[in-house]
Amino acid sequence: MGKGITSRSEDYSQWYNDLVVKADLAEHSAVRGCMVIKPYGYAIWERMQAILDKRFKDTGHSNAYFPLFIPKSFFSKEASHVEGFATECAVVTHYRLKNDGEGNIVVDETAKLEEELIVRPTSETIIWNTYKGWIESYRDLPILVNQWANVVRWEMRTRLFLRTAEFLWQEGHTAHATHDEAVEEAERMLEVYADFAEQTLAVPVIRGVKTENERFAGALETYCIEALMQDGKALQAGTSHFLGQNFAKAFDVKFTSKEGKLEHVWATSWGVSTRLMGALIMAHSDDQGLVLPPKLAPIQVVIVPIYKTEEEKANIDGFVQTLTNELQDMDISVKYDDRDTQRPGFKFAEWEMKGVPLRVAVGARDLQNGTVELARRDTQTKETVSQEGLAVTIENLLGIIQENIYHKALSFRSEHITEVNSYEEFKDVLESKGGFISCHWDGTVETEKRVKEETKATIRCIPLDAKEEAGVCIFTGKPSGKRVLFAKAY
């Protein structure tokens, strides 16, 4: 067990909190519900940003930035949207402070805003108000815009990365001339997210659509990717929404079609957030600390020298410089930890805690023998290998580690998808095993809510690959045409 980390079996929630802090990812701030993302944690988020940003641009999207503050009146224009966010909004009411004459800073009651401003919980309203000035003709479409930003949702119960009052994300907002183009865009971006989760984060996900009760506020359809964490709970890892013409109608965004008709625009929005950091931690990490897939790790290889004399250190330095150059030419990130303030054992434990995929230890005897010791973070195994062709050995091993981390998570998920055909069986599996529970549902919001009230499980999605299958709802006994996935979730 990593020093200072509660074991997963003892207390999974505390294990998570301990790991986030001990791995130097984030910490609680002086502001209620908000976190400080520390440099190492932010480096991981930057890797996510860079990889996703390229994928967005490869699919034709451009980045822009819109205001943090949104006039309150904008929210009232789309009824279901405001209802969905009303209880989470932070509201700015005044624009000035003053000294009260007794050394205290207070709000200047004379500086009240004519209209309150909502601190951005999501940007549909401000963006569609803006798009009205950008769109006149079909020639202006499609608009494919993404925004990297922070948002505020006033959560009452917070957890680092998973649920904080302020968090970081990206939000895509696109405008299209037809229904089919918008649906195609929403589905395309869902696949971008799914491929990123599986190929980069090594987190297997289920692609699906949300039920009416779980849809994004203001959407006609919400597509999602759902991941399973090691404690058997689900985590929504990304969403893509087909918004129809709801926001275009709310903000009167019309265009002249090729046929000369005036029509409302069709819309999508899609986003992922720093919740992905939580998914990454809970899907792969262990009692020794963080486990990072090589494609995402800010440091893929750490090299630790072991020496007694300065002469030995100088010889090792020369070897490491050559190896580092070779690895960097392969686009592999390397850290040479030659600090003389810490012993090798301390460094081993520190980089294990931080999840660096591969550790190279090299000493004076290794130089004589033409070998090094490689230690894998994913399996916690060590092997002595030749220095000949070492860079290629490392490159290949990083690929193996990436695949192993993914398949380990995939095997866990496969073992925790359980088909049930009765409510009693449903409740038994939920408590004894957890994971995704595949069962029939009658399609009503009432049944979905009753099951949630009684078990705390929700319908995570209707899988896109769900087969037509005649059955009966486990709760009401009414007919059902396909299975859905229930789970307890974060």
Disulfide bonds with the S-S distance in Angstrom:
none
